[in-house]
Amino acid sequence: MMDDDGYDAEDTDTETPEHYFEKSCALVLLENTMQRLAAEQAAAGKADSFHVLRPLLLPTPGSEVPSYEDAAKALHLSPEALRVTLHRLRKRFAELLRQCVADTLANPTEEAIQAELDALKQAFR
C-alpha cells in the first residue's frame, strides 16, 4: 500500500529509513538523467520517438510499457532497427548517468564515480 508520499507502508518491516532515502535519491538521479536524455532527443527533433521509447528504457510504476513489436510499428521501424535504436539510447543514458553522478561529487575521479554507481545499484537490491 502506497502512502501519499510514495512510501510503501507494507515494506516497513524490510526497508530501513536509510535504504528508503538511498533509493529515493537514486530514483531522483535516474529521473534527472532521463530528463537530460529527453532534452537531447527533443533538440535533435526526436521528441515523438523518444516518447514512445522512454518506457522501454526506464519503466515508471503505473505506466504501460509497450511491446517491442508495438513500439516498432508506432515508429515505422523494423524490429532490428528498434533494437539498435534502444541500444544507442541505453548507451547514451549510461554516459549521461555517469555525468550526473560526477556532477554530485566534489572530486569526480573515475573511482569515485564508479563507487557512486555501485551504491546506486545497491539501492535497488
DSSP file (Angstrom, degrees, kcal/mol; ACC not computed):
  #  RESIDUE AA STRUCTURE BP1 BP2  ACC     N-H-->O    O-->H-N    N-H-->O    O-->H-N    TCO  KAPPA ALPHA  PHI   PSI    X-CA   Y-CA   Z-CA
    1    1 A M              0   0    0      0, 0.0     8,-2.2     0, 0.0     9,-0.5   0.000 360.0 360.0 360.0 125.2    0.0    0.0    0.0
    2    2 A M  B     -A    8   0A   0      6,-0.2     6,-0.2     7,-0.1     2,-0.1  -0.745 360.0-145.5 -91.5 130.8    1.5    3.3   -1.1
    3    3 A D    >   -     0   0    0      4,-2.4     3,-1.8    -2,-0.4    -1,-0.0  -0.299  37.1 -94.0 -78.9 174.2    1.1    6.4    1.2
    4    4 A D  T 3  S+     0   0    0      1,-0.3    -1,-0.1     2,-0.1    -2,-0.0   0.796 126.5  56.1 -61.3 -29.0    0.7    9.9   -0.2
    5    5 A D  T 3  S-     0   0    0      2,-0.1    -1,-0.3     1,-0.0     3,-0.1   0.431 120.7-107.2 -85.1   2.7    4.4   10.5    0.0
    6    6 A G  S <  S+     0   0    0     -3,-1.8     2,-0.4     1,-0.3    -2,-0.1   0.420  73.3 140.8  90.3  -2.0    5.1    7.4   -2.2
    7    7 A Y        -     0   0    0      1,-0.1    -4,-2.4    -5,-0.1     2,-1.0  -0.611  54.6-128.8 -78.9 130.9    6.4    5.3    0.7
    8    8 A D  B >   -A    2   0A   0     -2,-0.4     3,-1.6    -6,-0.2    -6,-0.2  -0.692  18.1-164.4 -82.9 103.1    5.3    1.7    0.5
    9    9 A A  G >  S+     0   0    0     -8,-2.2     3,-1.2    -2,-1.0    -1,-0.2   0.776  85.0  61.6 -61.5 -28.2    3.9    1.1    4.0
   10   10 A E  G 3  S+     0   0    0     -9,-0.5     3,-0.5     1,-0.2    -1,-0.3   0.690  98.1  58.1 -73.6 -17.2    3.9   -2.7    3.5
   11   11 A D  G X> S+     0   0    0     -3,-1.6     4,-2.8   -10,-0.2     3,-0.9   0.360  72.8 103.9 -90.9   5.5    7.7   -2.7    3.1
   12   12 A T  T <4 S+     0   0    0     -3,-1.2    -1,-0.2     1,-0.3    -2,-0.1   0.777  75.9  56.6 -62.2 -26.2    8.4   -1.1    6.5
   13   13 A D  T 34 S+     0   0    0     -3,-0.5    -1,-0.3    -4,-0.2    -2,-0.1   0.823 120.8  26.4 -73.3 -30.0    9.5   -4.4    8.0
   14   14 A T  T <4 S+     0   0    0     -3,-0.9     2,-0.6    -4,-0.1    -2,-0.2   0.663 110.6  71.2-107.7 -19.6   12.2   -4.9    5.5
   15   15 A E     <  -     0   0    0     -4,-2.8    -1,-0.1     4,-0.0    -4,-0.0  -0.880  67.4-151.4-108.3 118.8   13.2   -1.4    4.3
   16   16 A T     >  -     0   0    0     -2,-0.6     4,-2.5     1,-0.1     5,-0.2  -0.390  29.6-110.9 -77.8 160.7   15.0    0.8    6.7
   17   17 A P  H  > S+     0   0    0      0, 0.0     4,-2.4     0, 0.0     5,-0.1   0.863 120.3  54.4 -58.5 -34.9   14.6    4.6    6.6
   18   18 A E  H  > S+     0   0    0      2,-0.2     4,-2.6     1,-0.2     5,-0.2   0.924 109.3  45.8 -65.2 -44.2   18.2    4.8    5.3
   19   19 A H  H  > S+     0   0    0      2,-0.2     4,-2.7     1,-0.2     5,-0.2   0.907 111.7  52.1 -66.1 -40.6   17.6    2.4    2.5
   20   20 A Y  H  X S+     0   0    0     -4,-2.5     4,-2.5     2,-0.2    -1,-0.2   0.917 110.9  48.4 -60.3 -43.2   14.4    4.2    1.6
   21   21 A F  H  X S+     0   0    0     -4,-2.4     4,-2.5     2,-0.2    -2,-0.2   0.927 112.2  48.2 -62.5 -46.2   16.4    7.5    1.5
   22   22 A E  H  X S+     0   0    0     -4,-2.6     4,-2.2     1,-0.2    -2,-0.2   0.902 112.8  48.4 -61.9 -41.4   19.1    6.0   -0.7
   23   23 A K  H  X S+     0   0    0     -4,-2.7     4,-2.4     2,-0.2    -1,-0.2   0.903 110.7  51.0 -66.4 -40.8   16.5    4.5   -3.0
   24   24 A S  H  X S+     0   0    0     -4,-2.5     4,-2.0     2,-0.2    -2,-0.2   0.916 111.2  48.0 -62.6 -43.4   14.7    7.9   -3.3
   25   25 A C  H  X S+     0   0    0     -4,-2.5     4,-2.3     1,-0.2    -1,-0.2   0.898 110.9  51.6 -63.5 -40.2   17.9    9.7   -4.1
   26   26 A A  H  X S+     0   0    0     -4,-2.2     4,-2.4     1,-0.2    -2,-0.2   0.904 108.5  51.0 -64.1 -41.1   18.7    7.0   -6.7
   27   27 A L  H  X S+     0   0    0     -4,-2.4     4,-2.4     2,-0.2    -1,-0.2   0.892 109.5  50.3 -63.6 -39.6   15.3    7.5   -8.3
   28   28 A V  H  X S+     0   0    0     -4,-2.0     4,-2.7     2,-0.2    -1,-0.2   0.917 110.5  50.0 -64.0 -42.8   15.8   11.2   -8.5
   29   29 A L  H  X S+     0   0    0     -4,-2.3     4,-2.1     2,-0.2    -2,-0.2   0.909 111.4  48.2 -62.6 -42.8   19.2   10.8  -10.1
   30   30 A L  H  X S+     0   0    0     -4,-2.4     4,-2.4     2,-0.2    -1,-0.2   0.903 112.4  48.7 -64.5 -40.9   17.8    8.4  -12.7
   31   31 A E  H  X S+     0   0    0     -4,-2.4     4,-2.4     2,-0.2    -2,-0.2   0.904 109.8  51.3 -67.4 -40.4   14.9   10.7  -13.5
   32   32 A N  H  X S+     0   0    0     -4,-2.7     4,-1.9     2,-0.2    -1,-0.2   0.900 111.0  49.2 -61.1 -40.1   17.3   13.7  -13.8
   33   33 A T  H  X S+     0   0    0     -4,-2.1     4,-2.2     2,-0.2    -2,-0.2   0.917 109.9  50.8 -64.1 -43.5   19.3   11.6  -16.2
   34   34 A M  H  X S+     0   0    0     -4,-2.4     4,-2.6     1,-0.2    -2,-0.2   0.879 108.0  53.3 -63.0 -37.6   16.2   10.6  -18.2
   35   35 A Q  H  X S+     0   0    0     -4,-2.4     4,-2.2     2,-0.2    -1,-0.2   0.881 107.7  50.7 -65.9 -37.5   15.3   14.3  -18.4
   36   36 A R  H  X S+     0   0    0     -4,-1.9     4,-2.2     2,-0.2    -2,-0.2   0.922 111.6  47.8 -63.3 -43.3   18.7   15.2  -19.9
   37   37 A L  H  X S+     0   0    0     -4,-2.2     4,-2.5     1,-0.2    -2,-0.2   0.909 110.7  51.5 -64.3 -41.7   18.3   12.4  -22.4
   38   38 A A  H  X S+     0   0    0     -4,-2.6     4,-2.5     1,-0.2    -1,-0.2   0.897 109.2  50.7 -61.7 -40.7   14.8   13.7  -23.3
   39   39 A A  H  X S+     0   0    0     -4,-2.2     4,-2.4     2,-0.2    -1,-0.2   0.905 110.5  49.3 -64.7 -41.5   16.1   17.2  -23.8
   40   40 A E  H  X S+     0   0    0     -4,-2.2     4,-1.4     2,-0.2    -2,-0.2   0.928 112.1  48.0 -61.3 -44.9   18.9   15.9  -26.1
   41   41 A Q  H  <>S+     0   0    0     -4,-2.5     5,-3.2     1,-0.2     6,-0.3   0.895 111.4  50.0 -65.0 -39.9   16.4   13.9  -28.1
   42   42 A A  H ><5S+     0   0    0     -4,-2.5     3,-1.7     4,-0.3     5,-0.3   0.909 108.4  52.8 -64.4 -41.5   14.0   16.9  -28.4
   43   43 A A  H 3<5S+     0   0    0     -4,-2.4    -1,-0.2     1,-0.3    -2,-0.2   0.796 108.1  52.0 -64.0 -27.7   16.9   19.1  -29.5
   44   44 A A  T 3<5S-     0   0    0     -4,-1.4    -1,-0.3    -5,-0.2    -2,-0.2   0.365 121.9-108.5 -88.5   4.5   17.6   16.5  -32.2
   45   45 A G  T < 5S+     0   0    0     -3,-1.7    -3,-0.2    -5,-0.1     3,-0.2   0.729  91.4 112.2  77.4  21.9   14.0   16.6  -33.4
   46   46 A K     >< +     0   0    0     -5,-3.2     4,-2.6    -6,-0.2    -4,-0.3   0.014  27.7 119.5-116.1  27.0   13.3   13.1  -32.0
   47   47 A A  H  > S+     0   0    0     -5,-0.3     4,-2.1    -6,-0.3    -1,-0.1   0.899  76.5  50.0 -61.6 -42.4   10.9   14.0  -29.1
   48   48 A D  H  > S+     0   0    0      2,-0.2     4,-1.3     1,-0.2    -1,-0.2   0.918 112.9  46.2 -64.2 -43.1    8.0   12.0  -30.5
   49   49 A S  H  > S+     0   0    0      1,-0.2     4,-2.2     2,-0.2     3,-0.3   0.915 111.6  52.1 -63.8 -42.4   10.2    8.9  -31.0
   50   50 A F  H  X S+     0   0    0     -4,-2.6     4,-2.8     1,-0.2    -1,-0.2   0.875 102.6  59.2 -63.5 -36.5   11.6    9.3  -27.5
   51   51 A H  H  < S+     0   0    0     -4,-2.1    -1,-0.2     1,-0.2    -2,-0.2   0.881 110.3  43.0 -59.1 -38.1    8.1    9.5  -26.0
   52   52 A V  H  < S+     0   0    0     -4,-1.3     4,-0.3    -3,-0.3    -1,-0.2   0.878 119.5  42.9 -72.8 -39.2    7.4    6.0  -27.4
   53   53 A L  H >X S+     0   0    0     -4,-2.2     3,-1.3     1,-0.2     4,-1.2   0.749  91.6  82.6 -82.9 -25.2   10.8    4.6  -26.4
   54   54 A R  H >X S+     0   0    0     -4,-2.8     4,-2.5     1,-0.3     3,-1.0   0.877  88.0  53.6 -52.3 -46.7   11.1    6.1  -22.9
   55   55 A P  H 34 S+     0   0    0      0, 0.0    -1,-0.3     0, 0.0    -2,-0.1   0.800 107.7  52.9 -61.5 -24.6    9.0    3.4  -21.2
   56   56 A L  H <4 S+     0   0    0     -3,-1.3    -2,-0.2    -4,-0.3    -3,-0.1   0.742 111.8  46.1 -78.7 -22.7   11.3    0.7  -22.7
   57   57 A L  H << S-     0   0    0     -4,-1.2    -3,-0.1    -3,-1.0    -1,-0.1   0.914 136.2  -0.8 -82.1 -48.5   14.4    2.5  -21.3
   58   58 A L  S  < S-     0   0    0     -4,-2.5    -1,-0.2   -24,-0.0    -2,-0.2  -0.711  75.9-149.6-148.0  87.5   13.2    3.1  -17.8
   59   59 A P        -     0   0    0      0, 0.0    -3,-0.1     0, 0.0     6,-0.1  -0.297  11.4-145.8 -61.0 141.3    9.7    2.0  -17.0
   60   60 A T    >   -     0   0    0      4,-0.1     3,-2.2     1,-0.1    -2,-0.0  -0.861  30.2 -92.2-107.6 145.7    7.9    4.0  -14.3
   61   61 A P  T 3  S+     0   0    0      0, 0.0     3,-0.1     0, 0.0    -1,-0.1  -0.272 111.1  15.4 -56.6 134.2    5.5    2.5  -11.9
   62   62 A G  T 3  S+     0   0    0      1,-0.3     2,-0.3    -3,-0.0     0, 0.0   0.338  99.4 116.0  86.1  -7.6    1.9    2.6  -13.1
   63   63 A S    <   -     0   0    0     -3,-2.2     2,-0.4    -8,-0.0    -1,-0.3  -0.692  68.5-116.4 -96.0 150.3    2.8    3.3  -16.7
   64   64 A E        -     0   0    0     -2,-0.3    -4,-0.1    -3,-0.1    -1,-0.0  -0.693  22.3-148.8 -85.4 131.4    2.1    1.0  -19.5
   65   65 A V        -     0   0    0     -2,-0.4     2,-0.0   -10,-0.1   -11,-0.0  -0.885  15.7-135.1-101.7 120.4    5.2   -0.4  -21.3
   66   66 A P        -     0   0    0      0, 0.0     2,-0.1     0, 0.0     0, 0.0  -0.339  23.0-107.7 -71.3 156.0    4.6   -1.1  -25.0
   67   67 A S     >  -     0   0    0      1,-0.1     4,-2.5    -2,-0.0     5,-0.2  -0.386  29.6-111.1 -72.3 161.2    5.8   -4.3  -26.5
   68   68 A Y  H  > S+     0   0    0      1,-0.2     4,-2.6     2,-0.2     5,-0.2   0.892 120.3  53.3 -59.9 -38.8    8.8   -4.1  -28.8
   69   69 A E  H  > S+     0   0    0      2,-0.2     4,-2.3     1,-0.2    -1,-0.2   0.925 109.9  46.0 -63.7 -44.9    6.5   -5.0  -31.7
   70   70 A D  H  > S+     0   0    0      2,-0.2     4,-2.6     1,-0.2    -2,-0.2   0.900 113.6  49.2 -65.5 -40.6    4.1   -2.2  -30.9
   71   71 A A  H  X S+     0   0    0     -4,-2.5     4,-1.8     2,-0.2    -2,-0.2   0.919 110.8  50.3 -65.1 -42.3    6.9    0.3  -30.4
   72   72 A A  H  X>S+     0   0    0     -4,-2.6     5,-2.9    -5,-0.2     4,-0.5   0.919 112.3  47.3 -62.1 -43.3    8.5   -0.7  -33.8
   73   73 A K  H ><5S+     0   0    0     -4,-2.3     3,-1.0     1,-0.2    -2,-0.2   0.924 110.2  52.3 -63.1 -44.4    5.1   -0.3  -35.5
   74   74 A A  H 3<5S+     0   0    0     -4,-2.6    -1,-0.2     1,-0.3    -2,-0.2   0.829 116.8  39.5 -61.6 -31.9    4.5    3.1  -33.9
   75   75 A L  H 3<5S-     0   0    0     -4,-1.8    -1,-0.3    -5,-0.2    -2,-0.2   0.413 109.6-121.1 -97.9   0.6    7.9    4.3  -35.1
   76   76 A H  T <<5 +     0   0    0     -3,-1.0     2,-0.3    -4,-0.5    -3,-0.2   0.924  67.8 136.0  56.8  47.4    7.7    2.6  -38.5
   77   77 A L      < -     0   0    0     -5,-2.9    -1,-0.2    -6,-0.1    -2,-0.1  -0.864  59.2-113.8-119.7 154.4   10.9    0.7  -37.7
   78   78 A S     >  -     0   0    0     -2,-0.3     4,-2.3     1,-0.1     5,-0.2  -0.485  37.8-107.9 -75.0 159.2   11.8   -2.9  -38.2
   79   79 A P  H  > S+     0   0    0      0, 0.0     4,-2.2     0, 0.0     5,-0.1   0.886 122.1  51.3 -56.5 -37.9   12.4   -4.9  -35.0
   80   80 A E  H  > S+     0   0    0      2,-0.2     4,-2.2     1,-0.2     5,-0.2   0.921 108.5  49.9 -65.9 -43.6   16.1   -4.9  -35.6
   81   81 A A  H  > S+     0   0    0      1,-0.2     4,-2.4     2,-0.2    -1,-0.2   0.873 109.9  52.3 -63.1 -36.4   16.2   -1.1  -36.2
   82   82 A L  H  X S+     0   0    0     -4,-2.3     4,-2.8     2,-0.2     5,-0.2   0.928 108.2  50.2 -64.0 -44.6   14.3   -0.7  -32.9
   83   83 A R  H  X S+     0   0    0     -4,-2.2     4,-2.4     1,-0.2    -2,-0.2   0.900 111.9  48.0 -61.0 -41.1   16.8   -2.8  -31.0
   84   84 A V  H  X S+     0   0    0     -4,-2.2     4,-2.4     2,-0.2    -1,-0.2   0.919 111.9  49.5 -65.4 -43.4   19.7   -0.8  -32.4
   85   85 A T  H  X S+     0   0    0     -4,-2.4     4,-2.3     1,-0.2    -2,-0.2   0.926 112.7  46.8 -61.5 -45.6   17.9    2.5  -31.5
   86   86 A L  H  X S+     0   0    0     -4,-2.8     4,-2.7     2,-0.2     5,-0.2   0.891 109.8  54.2 -64.3 -39.2   17.3    1.3  -28.0
   87   87 A H  H  X S+     0   0    0     -4,-2.4     4,-2.2    -5,-0.2    -2,-0.2   0.932 110.3  46.6 -59.4 -45.8   20.9    0.1  -27.7
   88   88 A R  H  X S+     0   0    0     -4,-2.4     4,-2.3     1,-0.2    -2,-0.2   0.891 112.8  49.2 -65.0 -39.9   22.1    3.5  -28.6
   89   89 A L  H  X S+     0   0    0     -4,-2.3     4,-2.7     2,-0.2    -2,-0.2   0.898 110.9  50.0 -67.1 -39.6   19.7    5.3  -26.3
   90   90 A R  H  X S+     0   0    0     -4,-2.7     4,-2.4     2,-0.2    -2,-0.2   0.900 110.7  49.9 -64.4 -39.7   20.7    3.0  -23.4
   91   91 A K  H  X S+     0   0    0     -4,-2.2     4,-2.0    -5,-0.2    -2,-0.2   0.925 112.8  46.0 -63.8 -44.3   24.4    3.7  -24.1
   92   92 A R  H  X S+     0   0    0     -4,-2.3     4,-2.6     2,-0.2    -2,-0.2   0.888 110.1  54.6 -66.8 -37.9   23.8    7.4  -24.1
   93   93 A F  H  X S+     0   0    0     -4,-2.7     4,-2.7     1,-0.2    -2,-0.2   0.927 107.5  50.3 -59.2 -44.6   21.7    7.1  -20.9
   94   94 A A  H  X S+     0   0    0     -4,-2.4     4,-2.1     2,-0.2    -1,-0.2   0.899 110.7  49.5 -61.4 -41.1   24.7    5.4  -19.3
   95   95 A E  H  X S+     0   0    0     -4,-2.0     4,-1.8     1,-0.2    -1,-0.2   0.926 112.9  46.4 -63.2 -44.5   27.0    8.2  -20.4
   96   96 A L  H  X S+     0   0    0     -4,-2.6     4,-2.8     1,-0.2    -2,-0.2   0.862 108.8  55.9 -67.3 -35.3   24.6   10.8  -19.1
   97   97 A L  H  X S+     0   0    0     -4,-2.7     4,-2.7     2,-0.2    -1,-0.2   0.919 106.3  50.5 -62.5 -42.8   24.2    8.9  -15.8
   98   98 A R  H  X S+     0   0    0     -4,-2.1     4,-2.5     1,-0.2    -1,-0.2   0.903 111.6  48.9 -59.7 -40.8   28.0    9.0  -15.3
   99   99 A Q  H  X S+     0   0    0     -4,-1.8     4,-2.1     2,-0.2    -2,-0.2   0.913 110.6  49.8 -65.6 -42.6   27.9   12.7  -15.9
  100  100 A C  H  X S+     0   0    0     -4,-2.8     4,-0.7     2,-0.2    -2,-0.2   0.912 112.4  47.6 -62.8 -42.3   25.0   13.2  -13.5
  101  101 A V  H >< S+     0   0    0     -4,-2.7     3,-1.3     1,-0.2     4,-0.5   0.932 110.3  52.1 -63.8 -44.9   26.9   11.2  -10.8
  102  102 A A  H >< S+     0   0    0     -4,-2.5     3,-1.3     1,-0.3    -1,-0.2   0.866 102.8  60.0 -59.4 -36.1   30.0   13.2  -11.5
  103  103 A D  H 3< S+     0   0    0     -4,-2.1    -1,-0.3     1,-0.3    -2,-0.2   0.733 102.3  53.7 -64.6 -21.7   28.1   16.5  -11.0
  104  104 A T  T << S+     0   0    0     -3,-1.3     2,-0.3    -4,-0.7    -1,-0.3   0.547  96.2  84.8 -89.1  -7.3   27.2   15.4   -7.5
  105  105 A L    <   -     0   0    0     -3,-1.3     8,-0.0    -4,-0.5     7,-0.0  -0.754  64.7-150.2-103.6 141.8   30.8   14.8   -6.4
  106  106 A A  S    S+     0   0    0     -2,-0.3    -1,-0.1     1,-0.3    -4,-0.0   0.865 102.9  25.0 -70.1 -37.1   33.3   17.3   -5.1
  107  107 A N  S    S-     0   0    0      2,-0.1     2,-2.3     5,-0.0    -1,-0.3  -0.776  79.8-164.6-129.5  85.5   36.2   15.3   -6.6
  108  108 A P        +     0   0    0      0, 0.0     2,-0.1     0, 0.0    -6,-0.1  -0.383  23.2 161.2 -78.8  70.8   34.8   13.3   -9.6
  109  109 A T     >  -     0   0    0     -2,-2.3     4,-2.7     1,-0.1     5,-0.2  -0.428  54.6-107.8 -78.7 163.3   37.5   10.7  -10.1
  110  110 A E  H  > S+     0   0    0      1,-0.2     4,-2.5     2,-0.2     5,-0.2   0.889 121.9  51.2 -58.8 -39.1   36.7    7.5  -12.1
  111  111 A E  H  > S+     0   0    0      2,-0.2     4,-2.3     1,-0.2    -1,-0.2   0.910 111.0  47.2 -65.4 -41.9   37.0    5.6   -8.8
  112  112 A A  H  > S+     0   0    0      2,-0.2     4,-2.1     1,-0.2    -2,-0.2   0.902 112.5  49.6 -66.9 -40.9   34.5    7.9   -7.0
  113  113 A I  H  X S+     0   0    0     -4,-2.7     4,-2.4     1,-0.2    -2,-0.2   0.933 112.0  48.0 -62.8 -45.7   32.1    7.8   -9.9
  114  114 A Q  H  X S+     0   0    0     -4,-2.5     4,-2.4     1,-0.2    -2,-0.2   0.890 109.2  53.5 -63.8 -38.9   32.2    4.0  -10.0
  115  115 A A  H  X S+     0   0    0     -4,-2.3     4,-2.1     1,-0.2    -1,-0.2   0.904 110.4  47.5 -62.0 -40.6   31.7    3.8   -6.3
  116  116 A E  H  X S+     0   0    0     -4,-2.1     4,-2.2     2,-0.2    -2,-0.2   0.893 110.7  51.0 -67.9 -39.3   28.6    6.0   -6.6
  117  117 A L  H  X S+     0   0    0     -4,-2.4     4,-2.1     2,-0.2    -2,-0.2   0.887 109.8  50.7 -63.8 -38.2   27.3    3.9   -9.5
  118  118 A D  H  X S+     0   0    0     -4,-2.4     4,-2.2     2,-0.2    -2,-0.2   0.899 110.1  49.5 -64.7 -40.5   27.8    0.8   -7.4
  119  119 A A  H  X S+     0   0    0     -4,-2.1     4,-1.7     2,-0.2    -2,-0.2   0.861 107.7  55.3 -65.8 -35.2   25.9    2.4   -4.5
  120  120 A L  H  X S+     0   0    0     -4,-2.2     4,-0.6     2,-0.2    -2,-0.2   0.933 109.3  45.9 -62.0 -46.5   23.1    3.3   -7.0
  121  121 A K  H >< S+     0   0    0     -4,-2.1     3,-1.2     1,-0.2    -2,-0.2   0.901 110.1  54.6 -61.6 -41.1   22.8   -0.3   -8.0
  122  122 A Q  H >< S+     0   0    0     -4,-2.2     3,-1.7     1,-0.3    -1,-0.2   0.826  96.5  66.0 -63.9 -32.0   22.8   -1.4   -4.3
  123  123 A A  H 3< S+     0   0    0     -4,-1.7    -1,-0.3     1,-0.3    -2,-0.2   0.742 101.6  49.9 -62.7 -22.4   19.9    1.0   -3.5
  124  124 A F  T <<        0   0    0     -3,-1.2    -1,-0.3    -4,-0.6    -2,-0.2   0.346 360.0 360.0 -99.6   5.9   17.7   -1.2   -5.7
  125  125 A R    <         0   0    0     -3,-1.7    -1,-0.2    -4,-0.2    -2,-0.1   0.442 360.0 360.0 -91.4 360.0   18.6   -4.5   -4.2
